[in-house]
Amino acid sequence: MSTPIPDPDGTGSDAAEDGPGEPGDRPAGVGPASTTPSPAIGGWHVPDAGADVPEPAALAVPIIPEGPAEPERTSRLSEILLAVGVAALITALGFPLGWLWSAAAPWIPAEKVPRAAVLAQPEQEQIIADEGWYLLITVVAGLVLALLAWILLRRHRGVFMVLGLAVGGVLGGVLTLKFGHHIGTHHFKNLVANAPVGTQFPAPVNLRVQQIGLWHHWLPYARGDVLALAITATALYVLLAGFSAHPSLRGPDPQQPGVPVYDLPIDGYPGPGTEPRAMEAGTGPSIGGATGPTGPVVLSSDS
């Protein structure tokens, strides 16, 4: 066999035709670079043999889709003032709610005894009905108020709005009890003082499961059914905020729309900090059930 004589000048026929750095320098068996884009295999773009590998910045990476438009947040002072206004509004609703409770709930039959009035019967279902009507009215009011606060005042959402619902709910529940019980109380006391013994007359609505007073004679507190309005309103508002698609109470979102969040995966789930790199043909894993052709395949790896 004859041994080929190398060209001392390095200017063979192939090199002369292709020139240095041209396709003639490619290994044997590798065809010329194609200008036609290669098809995507399993979601990956596989360049032809000899094609330039794109830079990591040029890789097609997933983009965060734009979420639902979020209402613009307001200043802290405006949130505080609005929360105070919401608390005052809910407190004022105690007047119509108390009137509604007095009109819907049954009055308790009472009987005049010397210098007092007692229940006409030892156990009366009207007492339980008064409790049920009060809870029904205040719970429904709490649900409606929480929905309105979330729908109409979402841009003012925050801790202060929750506190406004809580404080206003407690004050509104107490005022509902006081005003509803006050309706007809003057007439009831007049009958207790002047009616003949044995006379039966209705007593104003009242709650048994409630306690309102001052702790250590200076700190106000409330217990029992009067907290139903506050508990319902705050619980529903917190649930709406917790399951909302808007980034509530978390400050600016570091992942702004249009910023890549991860690189292309190989196996498993993509993770942050992956560096894209080029792997030689035949050495990388299969992509979509097929291996890449003769050429570099751009992949990303955690290693």
Secondary structure as a PSIPRED ss2 file (coil, helix, strand):
# PSIPRED VFORMAT (PSIPRED V4.0)

   1 M C   1.000  0.000  0.000
   2 S C   1.000  0.000  0.000
   3 T C   1.000  0.000  0.000
   4 P C   1.000  0.000  0.000
   5 I C   1.000  0.000  0.000
   6 P C   1.000  0.000  0.000
   7 D C   1.000  0.000  0.000
   8 P C   1.000  0.000  0.000
   9 D C   1.000  0.000  0.000
  10 G C   1.000  0.000  0.000
  11 T C   1.000  0.000  0.000
  12 G C   1.000  0.000  0.000
  13 S H   0.000  1.000  0.000
  14 D H   0.000  1.000  0.000
  15 A H   0.000  1.000  0.000
  16 A H   0.000  1.000  0.000
  17 E H   0.000  1.000  0.000
  18 D H   0.000  1.000  0.000
  19 G C   1.000  0.000  0.000
  20 P C   1.000  0.000  0.000
  21 G C   1.000  0.000  0.000
  22 E C   1.000  0.000  0.000
  23 P H   0.000  1.000  0.000
  24 G H   0.000  1.000  0.000
  25 D H   0.000  1.000  0.000
  26 R C   1.000  0.000  0.000
  27 P C   1.000  0.000  0.000
  28 A C   1.000  0.000  0.000
  29 G C   1.000  0.000  0.000
  30 V C   1.000  0.000  0.000
  31 G C   1.000  0.000  0.000
  32 P C   1.000  0.000  0.000
  33 A C   1.000  0.000  0.000
  34 S C   1.000  0.000  0.000
  35 T C   1.000  0.000  0.000
  36 T C   1.000  0.000  0.000
  37 P C   1.000  0.000  0.000
  38 S C   1.000  0.000  0.000
  39 P C   1.000  0.000  0.000
  40 A E   0.000  0.000  1.000
  41 I E   0.000  0.000  1.000
  42 G C   1.000  0.000  0.000
  43 G C   1.000  0.000  0.000
  44 W E   0.000  0.000  1.000
  45 H E   0.000  0.000  1.000
  46 V C   1.000  0.000  0.000
  47 P C   1.000  0.000  0.000
  48 D C   1.000  0.000  0.000
  49 A C   1.000  0.000  0.000
  50 G C   1.000  0.000  0.000
  51 A C   1.000  0.000  0.000
  52 D C   1.000  0.000  0.000
  53 V C   1.000  0.000  0.000
  54 P C   1.000  0.000  0.000
  55 E C   1.000  0.000  0.000
  56 P H   0.000  1.000  0.000
  57 A H   0.000  1.000  0.000
  58 A H   0.000  1.000  0.000
  59 L C   1.000  0.000  0.000
  60 A C   1.000  0.000  0.000
  61 V C   1.000  0.000  0.000
  62 P C   1.000  0.000  0.000
  63 I E   0.000  0.000  1.000
  64 I C   1.000  0.000  0.000
  65 P C   1.000  0.000  0.000
  66 E C   1.000  0.000  0.000
  67 G C   1.000  0.000  0.000
  68 P C   1.000  0.000  0.000
  69 A C   1.000  0.000  0.000
  70 E C   1.000  0.000  0.000
  71 P C   1.000  0.000  0.000
  72 E C   1.000  0.000  0.000
  73 R C   1.000  0.000  0.000
  74 T C   1.000  0.000  0.000
  75 S C   1.000  0.000  0.000
  76 R H   0.000  1.000  0.000
  77 L H   0.000  1.000  0.000
  78 S H   0.000  1.000  0.000
  79 E H   0.000  1.000  0.000
  80 I H   0.000  1.000  0.000
  81 L H   0.000  1.000  0.000
  82 L H   0.000  1.000  0.000
  83 A H   0.000  1.000  0.000
  84 V H   0.000  1.000  0.000
  85 G H   0.000  1.000  0.000
  86 V H   0.000  1.000  0.000
  87 A H   0.000  1.000  0.000
  88 A H   0.000  1.000  0.000
  89 L H   0.000  1.000  0.000
  90 I H   0.000  1.000  0.000
  91 T H   0.000  1.000  0.000
  92 A H   0.000  1.000  0.000
  93 L C   1.000  0.000  0.000
  94 G H   0.000  1.000  0.000
  95 F H   0.000  1.000  0.000
  96 P H   0.000  1.000  0.000
  97 L H   0.000  1.000  0.000
  98 G H   0.000  1.000  0.000
  99 W H   0.000  1.000  0.000
 100 L H   0.000  1.000  0.000
 101 W H   0.000  1.000  0.000
 102 S H   0.000  1.000  0.000
 103 A H   0.000  1.000  0.000
 104 A H   0.000  1.000  0.000
 105 A C   1.000  0.000  0.000
 106 P C   1.000  0.000  0.000
 107 W C   1.000  0.000  0.000
 108 I E   0.000  0.000  1.000
 109 P E   0.000  0.000  1.000
 110 A E   0.000  0.000  1.000
 111 E E   0.000  0.000  1.000
 112 K E   0.000  0.000  1.000
 113 V E   0.000  0.000  1.000
 114 P C   1.000  0.000  0.000
 115 R C   1.000  0.000  0.000
 116 A E   0.000  0.000  1.000
 117 A E   0.000  0.000  1.000
 118 V E   0.000  0.000  1.000
 119 L E   0.000  0.000  1.000
 120 A C   1.000  0.000  0.000
 121 Q C   1.000  0.000  0.000
 122 P C   1.000  0.000  0.000
 123 E C   1.000  0.000  0.000
 124 Q C   1.000  0.000  0.000
 125 E H   0.000  1.000  0.000
 126 Q H   0.000  1.000  0.000
 127 I H   0.000  1.000  0.000
 128 I H   0.000  1.000  0.000
 129 A H   0.000  1.000  0.000
 130 D H   0.000  1.000  0.000
 131 E H   0.000  1.000  0.000
 132 G H   0.000  1.000  0.000
 133 W H   0.000  1.000  0.000
 134 Y H   0.000  1.000  0.000
 135 L H   0.000  1.000  0.000
 136 L H   0.000  1.000  0.000
 137 I H   0.000  1.000  0.000
 138 T H   0.000  1.000  0.000
 139 V H   0.000  1.000  0.000
 140 V H   0.000  1.000  0.000
 141 A H   0.000  1.000  0.000
 142 G H   0.000  1.000  0.000
 143 L H   0.000  1.000  0.000
 144 V H   0.000  1.000  0.000
 145 L H   0.000  1.000  0.000
 146 A H   0.000  1.000  0.000
 147 L H   0.000  1.000  0.000
 148 L H   0.000  1.000  0.000
 149 A H   0.000  1.000  0.000
 150 W H   0.000  1.000  0.000
 151 I H   0.000  1.000  0.000
 152 L H   0.000  1.000  0.000
 153 L C   1.000  0.000  0.000
 154 R H   0.000  1.000  0.000
 155 R H   0.000  1.000  0.000
 156 H H   0.000  1.000  0.000
 157 R C   1.000  0.000  0.000
 158 G C   1.000  0.000  0.000
 159 V H   0.000  1.000  0.000
 160 F H   0.000  1.000  0.000
 161 M H   0.000  1.000  0.000
 162 V H   0.000  1.000  0.000
 163 L H   0.000  1.000  0.000
 164 G H   0.000  1.000  0.000
 165 L H   0.000  1.000  0.000
 166 A H   0.000  1.000  0.000
 167 V H   0.000  1.000  0.000
 168 G H   0.000  1.000  0.000
 169 G H   0.000  1.000  0.000
 170 V H   0.000  1.000  0.000
 171 L H   0.000  1.000  0.000
 172 G H   0.000  1.000  0.000
 173 G H   0.000  1.000  0.000
 174 V H   0.000  1.000  0.000
 175 L H   0.000  1.000  0.000
 176 T H   0.000  1.000  0.000
 177 L H   0.000  1.000  0.000
 178 K H   0.000  1.000  0.000
 179 F H   0.000  1.000  0.000
 180 G H   0.000  1.000  0.000
 181 H H   0.000  1.000  0.000
 182 H H   0.000  1.000  0.000
 183 I C   1.000  0.000  0.000
 184 G C   1.000  0.000  0.000
 185 T H   0.000  1.000  0.000
 186 H H   0.000  1.000  0.000
 187 H H   0.000  1.000  0.000
 188 F H   0.000  1.000  0.000
 189 K H   0.000  1.000  0.000
 190 N H   0.000  1.000  0.000
 191 L H   0.000  1.000  0.000
 192 V H   0.000  1.000  0.000
 193 A H   0.000  1.000  0.000
 194 N H   0.000  1.000  0.000
 195 A C   1.000  0.000  0.000
 196 P C   1.000  0.000  0.000
 197 V C   1.000  0.000  0.000
 198 G C   1.000  0.000  0.000
 199 T C   1.000  0.000  0.000
 200 Q E   0.000  0.000  1.000
 201 F E   0.000  0.000  1.000
 202 P E   0.000  0.000  1.000
 203 A E   0.000  0.000  1.000
 204 P C   1.000  0.000  0.000
 205 V C   1.000  0.000  0.000
 206 N C   1.000  0.000  0.000
 207 L C   1.000  0.000  0.000
 208 R C   1.000  0.000  0.000
 209 V C   1.000  0.000  0.000
 210 Q E   0.000  0.000  1.000
 211 Q E   0.000  0.000  1.000
 212 I E   0.000  0.000  1.000
 213 G E   0.000  0.000  1.000
 214 L E   0.000  0.000  1.000
 215 W E   0.000  0.000  1.000
 216 H C   1.000  0.000  0.000
 217 H C   1.000  0.000  0.000
 218 W C   1.000  0.000  0.000
 219 L E   0.000  0.000  1.000
 220 P E   0.000  0.000  1.000
 221 Y E   0.000  0.000  1.000
 222 A E   0.000  0.000  1.000
 223 R E   0.000  0.000  1.000
 224 G E   0.000  0.000  1.000
 225 D H   0.000  1.000  0.000
 226 V H   0.000  1.000  0.000
 227 L H   0.000  1.000  0.000
 228 A H   0.000  1.000  0.000
 229 L H   0.000  1.000  0.000
 230 A H   0.000  1.000  0.000
 231 I H   0.000  1.000  0.000
 232 T H   0.000  1.000  0.000
 233 A H   0.000  1.000  0.000
 234 T H   0.000  1.000  0.000
 235 A H   0.000  1.000  0.000
 236 L H   0.000  1.000  0.000
 237 Y H   0.000  1.000  0.000
 238 V H   0.000  1.000  0.000
 239 L H   0.000  1.000  0.000
 240 L H   0.000  1.000  0.000
 241 A H   0.000  1.000  0.000
 242 G H   0.000  1.000  0.000
 243 F C   1.000  0.000  0.000
 244 S C   1.000  0.000  0.000
 245 A C   1.000  0.000  0.000
 246 H C   1.000  0.000  0.000
 247 P C   1.000  0.000  0.000
 248 S C   1.000  0.000  0.000
 249 L C   1.000  0.000  0.000
 250 R C   1.000  0.000  0.000
 251 G C   1.000  0.000  0.000
 252 P C   1.000  0.000  0.000
 253 D C   1.000  0.000  0.000
 254 P C   1.000  0.000  0.000
 255 Q C   1.000  0.000  0.000
 256 Q C   1.000  0.000  0.000
 257 P C   1.000  0.000  0.000
 258 G C   1.000  0.000  0.000
 259 V C   1.000  0.000  0.000
 260 P E   0.000  0.000  1.000
 261 V C   1.000  0.000  0.000
 262 Y C   1.000  0.000  0.000
 263 D C   1.000  0.000  0.000
 264 L C   1.000  0.000  0.000
 265 P C   1.000  0.000  0.000
 266 I C   1.000  0.000  0.000
 267 D C   1.000  0.000  0.000
 268 G C   1.000  0.000  0.000
 269 Y C   1.000  0.000  0.000
 270 P C   1.000  0.000  0.000
 271 G C   1.000  0.000  0.000
 272 P C   1.000  0.000  0.000
 273 G C   1.000  0.000  0.000
 274 T C   1.000  0.000  0.000
 275 E E   0.000  0.000  1.000
 276 P E   0.000  0.000  1.000
 277 R E   0.000  0.000  1.000
 278 A E   0.000  0.000  1.000
 279 M E   0.000  0.000  1.000
 280 E C   1.000  0.000  0.000
 281 A C   1.000  0.000  0.000
 282 G C   1.000  0.000  0.000
 283 T C   1.000  0.000  0.000
 284 G C   1.000  0.000  0.000
 285 P C   1.000  0.000  0.000
 286 S C   1.000  0.000  0.000
 287 I E   0.000  0.000  1.000
 288 G C   1.000  0.000  0.000
 289 G C   1.000  0.000  0.000
 290 A E   0.000  0.000  1.000
 291 T C   1.000  0.000  0.000
 292 G C   1.000  0.000  0.000
 293 P C   1.000  0.000  0.000
 294 T C   1.000  0.000  0.000
 295 G C   1.000  0.000  0.000
 296 P C   1.000  0.000  0.000
 297 V E   0.000  0.000  1.000
 298 V E   0.000  0.000  1.000
 299 L E   0.000  0.000  1.000
 300 S E   0.000  0.000  1.000
 301 S E   0.000  0.000  1.000
 302 D C   1.000  0.000  0.000
 303 S C   1.000  0.000  0.000
